[in-house]
Amino acid sequence: MPERRRIPSLPDRLAGRLPDRLTALRTPADPGFWRSPVRGARFTAVLGLVLLVGLTLVFVTGLLSYAAYNPDLDPVNDKTPGKGLLGFYLFAWPTGPHWLYRLTQGLHVTVGIVLVPVLLAKLWSVIPRLFALPPARSVGHALERISLLLLVGGALFQFLTGLLNIQLDYLFPGSFYTLHFYGAWVFLAGFVAHVALKLPQAVRVLRAGIPRGEPGPHAAPDTTTEADTTTEADTTTAPDTLAAPDPLPATLSRRGALAMVGAGSLLLLITSAGRSFDGPLRRLALLTPRGGTKQGPGPNAFQVNKTAAAVRITPADTGERWRLTVRGPAGELRFSRAELLAMEQHSAALPIACVEGWSTSDQLWRGVRLSDLAALAGYPDSPPDVFVESLQRSGSFRKAALRDNQVRDGRSLLALEVNGAPLSPDHGYPARIIVPAAPGVLNTKWVETLTFGEL
């Protein structure tokens, strides 16, 4: 009789010992489907630790960015619908140091960009668990899966919308400000739950050190020294459920994989961080719209976010007929540009820092102090908040509110000149707001009306 062929048992299949022609029948739910020798608990734990520190910094600087808008001052500063307790008021945003927003928002955006390779590597390292069956083995496991859904979905949404906003590609539906605000809280819920569930385990795994040269407990030996071949199986008592049960031959150690992730992050840092610095670093910022060299010659040759043409500001709007309207207890006052220039002029060296993460170095602005205009409006002793309106007729932040501490600061100006020359149309001619440490969108250009008090 012909010899009967043995059918592989379930343990054999789970151990990854299927015949080659049956291997293709594995599904993503089968542990043997995932054969990369790089995956492992400590590899994932190292990436998780980097994300723990980095994402915490991104979230904290994001909250600071929200505070910088003075969201409770006026609805024009924060139009988020139904924010409720999520839009809690932090504190009155200070005016010093004058580079504060440049630092916090620069960190927020730069760290977010640098973490992209780390996030993608972390998601790749744990993707087998996405297909694990059964989906929930217990109530605790079900909660863990739900937290992962919030964490992964929230992180991908925040990174995607943030990167699109940096590139000025508004492809998402609705306001970026609103979407990013709610996305941040969804991400935070998943992040906190995941850290609470996984941090103790990650700490236990990391006590054994960073991933060594041998990619997995079943992989072929690497070319590292004998002292450098400790594996997860040697250093932890629990089985490494992320390591492939039937790994392919190793072509890259886990240290090498981490080095590749780090190299990707370093490349993104070099090609993006320079948008906040002058000189060679700005010329290297190839991946951001505000990189490159100066925007042409002359004193006004520094970056802008929106041009006069883009918002349909015409020479007729800013010509001889233009008047600044100042309102307050003293009534309604109107000033021409020549009359404003005849007032006492003050100077302040301040940067422009935008929510997209780019900023300029300090520019020398000259104009009339907001506190002096508040005195003309009827507040000689204690300048109040001010509501600023622009000639711009459409688009976001054509109106903005500034808090009283910002009005009182002697460096807060209705600027008429910059770097010794009149403002260019793109920088807000005939007059613009410039306030220390404020987001760029609150430094309103093409100012038409200032209303002091009554906010």
C-alpha positions in Angstrom: 0.0 0.0 0.0 1.3 3.5 -0.7 2.5 5.4 2.3 -0.1 7.7 3.9 0.8 11.3 4.0 0.8 12.9 7.5 -1.4 15.9 7.9 0.3 18.6 10.0 -1.3 18.9 13.4 -2.5 22.2 14.9 0.7 22.6 17.1 2.8 22.1 14.0 1.0 24.8 12.2 1.2 27.2 15.1 4.9 26.4 15.4 5.4 27.5 11.8 6.3 24.0 10.5 3.8 23.8 7.7 4.9 22.5 4.3 6.0 25.2 1.9 3.0 24.8 -0.3 0.6 25.2 2.6 2.5 28.2 4.1 0.8 30.5 1.7 -2.6 29.5 3.2 -1.7 31.3 6.5 -3.8 34.3 7.4 -2.8 37.4 9.3 -4.5 35.9 12.3 -1.9 33.1 12.3 1.2 34.0 14.3 3.3 32.2 11.6 2.1 34.7 9.0 4.4 37.4 10.4 8.0 36.3 9.8 10.2 39.4 10.3 13.0 38.6 12.6 13.2 42.3 13.8 9.9 42.3 15.7 10.2 41.7 19.4 9.1 43.0 22.8 12.2 45.1 23.5 12.3 46.6 20.0 8.7 47.7 20.5 9.4 48.9 24.0 12.3 51.2 22.9 10.1 52.8 20.3 7.3 53.1 22.8 9.6 54.9 25.3 10.7 57.4 22.7 7.0 58.0 21.8 6.1 58.4 25.4 8.5 61.3 25.9 8.0 62.8 22.4 4.2 62.7 22.3 4.0 64.1 25.8 6.1 67.0 24.7 3.9 67.5 21.6 0.7 67.4 23.6 2.0 69.9 26.3 3.2 72.3 23.7 -0.1 71.9 21.9 -1.9 72.9 25.0 0.4 76.0 25.3 -0.5 76.9 21.7 -4.2 76.7 22.6 -3.5 79.0 25.6 -1.6 81.4 23.4 -4.8 82.2 21.5 -6.4 83.5 24.7 -9.4 81.3 23.8 -11.8 82.5 26.5 -11.3 86.2 25.6 -13.6 86.4 22.6 -15.3 83.9 20.2 -13.1 85.2 17.3 -10.1 83.7 19.0 -11.6 80.3 19.5 -14.6 79.2 17.4 -14.6 75.6 18.5 -18.3 74.5 18.7 -19.5 72.7 21.8 -16.0 72.5 23.4 -17.4 72.5 26.9 -15.0 71.4 29.6 -12.5 70.4 26.9 -11.8 74.0 26.2 -10.8 74.9 29.7 -9.0 78.1 30.2 -5.4 77.8 31.1 -4.0 81.2 31.9 -3.5 84.7 30.4 -0.8 84.2 27.8 2.3 86.2 28.8 4.2 88.7 26.6 7.6 87.6 27.8 10.0 86.2 26.9 9.2 87.7 23.5 10.3 84.5 21.7 8.0 82.2 23.9 5.6 81.2 21.2 8.4 80.8 18.7 9.9 78.3 21.0 6.8 76.3 22.1 5.2 76.1 18.6 8.5 75.4 17.0 9.0 72.5 19.4 5.4 71.3 18.8 5.8 71.1 15.1 9.4 70.0 14.9 9.1 67.2 17.4 5.9 66.0 15.7 7.7 65.8 12.3 10.7 64.0 13.8 8.5 61.4 15.5 6.9 60.3 12.2 9.4 57.5 11.5 9.2 56.4 15.2 5.4 56.2 15.0 5.4 54.3 11.8 8.0 51.8 13.1 6.0 51.3 16.3 2.8 50.6 14.4 4.6 48.2 12.1 6.1 46.4 15.1 2.7 45.7 16.7 0.6 45.1 13.6 0.3 41.3 14.2 -1.8 42.1 17.3 -4.3 43.9 15.2 -5.3 40.6 13.6 -5.1 38.5 16.8 -8.1 36.2 17.5 -10.3 36.3 19.5 -10.6 40.1 19.3 -11.2 40.3 23.1 -10.2 37.5 25.6 -11.5 39.4 28.6 -12.9 42.7 29.8 -9.4 44.0 30.4 -8.2 42.9 27.0 -11.3 44.5 25.4 -10.5 47.8 27.2 -6.9 47.6 25.9 -8.1 47.1 22.3 -10.4 50.1 22.6 -7.6 52.2 24.0 -5.5 51.1 21.0 -8.2 52.2 18.6 -8.3 55.6 20.2 -4.5 55.9 20.4 -3.7 54.7 16.8 -6.6 56.4 15.2 -6.1 59.7 17.1 -2.3 59.6 16.5 -2.7 59.0 12.7 -5.4 61.7 12.5 -3.3 64.3 14.4 -0.1 63.6 12.5 -1.9 63.6 9.1 -3.8 66.8 9.7 -0.8 68.5 11.3 1.5 67.6 8.4 -1.1 68.9 5.9 -1.5 72.1 7.8 2.3 72.6 7.9 2.3 72.2 4.1 -0.7 74.6 3.7 -2.7 71.7 2.1 -6.1 72.1 3.6 -7.6 68.9 2.2 -9.5 68.0 5.3 -13.2 68.8 5.8 -13.9 71.7 8.1 -11.6 73.9 10.2 -8.1 72.6 11.0 -8.3 74.4 14.3 -11.5 72.5 15.3 -10.5 69.1 13.9 -7.1 69.2 15.5 -8.6 70.3 18.9 -11.0 67.4 19.1 -8.5 65.0 17.6 -6.0 65.9 20.4 -8.5 64.9 23.1 -9.4 61.6 21.5 -5.7 60.8 21.1 -5.0 61.8 24.8 -7.7 59.4 26.0 -6.1 56.5 24.2 -2.6 57.6 25.1 -3.2 57.8 28.8 -5.1 54.5 28.9 -2.4 52.7 26.9 0.4 54.1 29.0 -1.3 53.0 32.2 -1.8 49.5 30.8 1.5 49.0 29.1 4.1 51.1 30.9 4.8 48.6 33.7 5.3 45.8 31.1 7.6 48.1 29.0 9.7 49.0 32.0 10.2 45.3 32.9 11.2 44.5 29.3 13.6 47.5 29.1 15.4 46.5 32.3 17.2 43.9 30.2 18.6 46.6 28.0 18.1 47.7 24.4 17.5 45.1 21.7 20.7 43.1 21.1 22.3 41.9 17.9 20.2 38.7 17.6 16.8 39.7 16.0 14.7 37.0 17.6 14.7 33.8 19.6 14.5 31.6 16.6 16.6 33.6 14.1 19.9 32.7 12.6 22.9 34.1 14.6 24.0 37.6 13.9 27.6 38.8 13.4 27.8 40.5 16.8 30.1 39.4 19.6 29.2 36.7 22.1 28.6 39.3 24.8 26.1 41.1 22.5 23.7 38.2 21.7 21.3 38.3 24.6 17.7 37.7 23.5 14.3 38.4 25.0 14.0 34.8 25.9 17.2 35.1 28.0 16.2 38.2 29.9 12.5 38.0 30.5 10.4 35.2 32.0 7.3 35.9 29.9 7.2 34.7 26.3 7.8 37.3 23.6 4.5 37.3 21.8 5.7 39.9 19.3 8.7 37.8 18.1 8.0 35.7 15.0 7.7 32.0 15.8 9.1 31.1 12.4 11.3 34.1 11.4 13.1 34.5 8.1 16.9 34.6 8.1 18.1 37.8 9.7 19.4 40.5 7.3 19.3 43.4 9.8 19.7 43.4 13.6 17.2 45.2 15.8 19.9 47.7 16.7 20.3 48.3 12.9 16.5 48.8 12.6 16.5 51.3 15.4 19.4 53.1 13.7 17.4 53.3 10.5 14.5 54.8 12.3 16.8 57.3 14.1 18.4 58.2 10.7 15.0 58.9 9.3 14.1 61.2 12.2 17.4 63.0 11.9 16.9 63.6 8.2 13.4 65.1 8.9 14.9 67.3 11.6 17.6 68.6 9.3 15.2 69.3 6.4 12.5 70.9 8.5 13.8 72.6 11.7 15.6 75.4 9.8 12.3 77.1 9.0 12.6 78.7 12.4 16.2 79.9 11.9 18.1 82.3 9.6 21.2 81.4 7.8 22.3 77.9 6.5 19.7 76.0 8.5 16.8 77.8 6.8 18.3 76.9 3.4 18.2 73.3 4.4 14.5 73.4 5.4 13.5 71.8 2.1 10.3 70.0 3.4 8.5 73.1 4.6 6.9 76.0 2.7 8.7 78.6 4.9 12.2 77.2 4.3 14.6 78.5 1.8 16.3 81.9 1.6 14.8 85.3 2.1 11.7 86.3 0.2 13.5 88.7 -2.1 15.7 91.8 -1.4 15.1 94.7 1.0 14.0 95.3 4.6 10.7 93.5 4.1 12.3 90.4 2.8 11.2 87.9 5.4 8.5 85.2 5.4 4.8 85.9 5.2 1.9 83.5 5.5 -0.7 85.2 3.4 -0.1 88.0 0.8 -2.2 91.0 0.1 -3.2 89.6 -3.3 -4.3 86.3 -1.8 -6.8 88.1 0.5 -7.7 90.6 -2.2 -6.3 93.7 -0.5 -5.9 96.3 -3.3 -4.0 99.6 -3.4 -7.3 101.4 -3.3 -8.0 99.8 0.1 -4.7 101.0 1.6 -4.2 104.3 -0.3 -4.8 107.9 0.8 -8.4 107.3 1.7 -7.4 104.7 4.4 -8.2 105.7 7.9 -7.6 103.9 11.2 -10.7 103.9 13.4 -10.2 103.9 17.2 -13.2 103.4 19.4 -13.5 103.7 23.2 -15.2 105.9 25.9 -13.7 109.0 24.2 -15.8 108.2 21.1 -14.8 107.2 17.6 -11.5 108.7 16.4 -10.1 108.4 12.9 -6.4 108.8 11.9 -4.6 108.9 8.6 -1.3 107.2 8.2 0.4 110.6 8.2 -1.2 111.4 11.5 -0.1 108.2 13.0 3.4 108.8 11.9 3.3 112.2 13.5 2.6 110.6 16.9 5.4 109.5 19.3 7.1 106.5 17.6 8.5 103.5 19.5 10.6 100.5 18.3 10.5 96.8 19.3 12.6 93.9 18.0 10.2 91.0 17.7 9.8 87.8 15.6 6.8 86.5 13.7 5.9 83.0 14.8 3.2 81.0 13.1 1.0 78.1 14.1 2.6 76.1 11.3 5.8 76.1 13.2 7.8 78.6 11.0 9.1 81.8 12.4 11.4 84.7 11.6 14.3 86.1 13.5 13.7 89.4 15.4 12.6 92.2 13.1 12.9 95.8 14.1 9.3 97.2 14.1 8.4 100.9 14.6 5.1 102.5 15.3 2.6 103.7 17.9 2.2 101.9 21.2 -1.2 100.2 21.6 -1.3 101.6 25.2 -1.0 105.2 23.7 -3.9 104.5 21.4 -5.9 103.1 24.3 -5.2 106.4 26.2 -6.6 108.4 23.2 -9.6 106.1 23.2 -10.4 107.0 26.9 -8.2 104.6 28.9 -5.2 106.7 30.1 -4.3 104.7 33.1 -5.2 101.0 32.7 -5.4 99.9 29.0 -8.1 97.2 28.6 -8.5 94.4 26.0 -8.7 95.4 22.4 -10.7 94.0 19.4 -8.8 94.3 16.2 -10.5 94.3 12.7 -8.7 94.0 9.4 -9.4 95.3 5.9 -9.4 91.6 4.9 -13.0 90.7 4.2 -12.8 86.9 4.2 -10.8 84.1 5.7 -9.9 83.1 9.2 -8.5 85.5 11.9 -9.4 88.7 10.0 -10.6 89.8 13.4 -8.8 89.1 16.7 -8.9 90.0 20.4 -5.8 90.9 22.5 -5.8 90.7 26.2 -5.1 93.7 28.5 -1.6 92.5 29.5 -0.7 92.5 25.8 -2.0 96.0 25.3 -0.1 97.3 28.3 3.2 95.9 27.1 5.4 98.7 25.8 6.6 96.5 22.9 3.0 96.0 21.6 2.7 98.3 18.6 0.5 99.4 15.8 3.5 99.0 13.5 4.0 101.3 10.5 7.5 100.4 9.6 9.9 97.5 9.8 13.6 97.4 9.6 13.8 101.1 8.8 11.3 101.0 5.9 7.5 101.3 5.4 5.6 98.1 5.7 5.2 96.3 2.4 1.7 95.4 1.3 2.3 91.7 2.1 3.5 92.7 5.6 0.4 94.7 6.4 0.7 98.2 4.9 -0.5 100.7 6.0 -0.5 99.4 9.6 -0.4 96.1 11.5 -0.4 94.7 15.0 2.8 93.3 16.5 2.8 91.9 20.0 5.6 90.0 21.8 5.1 86.2 22.2 1.8 86.2 20.3 0.9 83.7 17.6 1.3 85.2 14.1 -2.5 85.1 13.4 -3.0 87.6 16.3 -0.6 90.0 14.8 -3.3 91.3 12.5 -2.3 92.9 9.2 -4.0 95.7 7.2 -5.6 97.0 10.4 -8.8 99.1 10.0 -10.4 99.3 13.4 -9.3 99.1 17.1 -12.1 98.9 19.7 -10.8 99.1 23.3 -12.8 97.6 26.1 -16.3 96.0 26.0 -15.0 92.5 25.2 
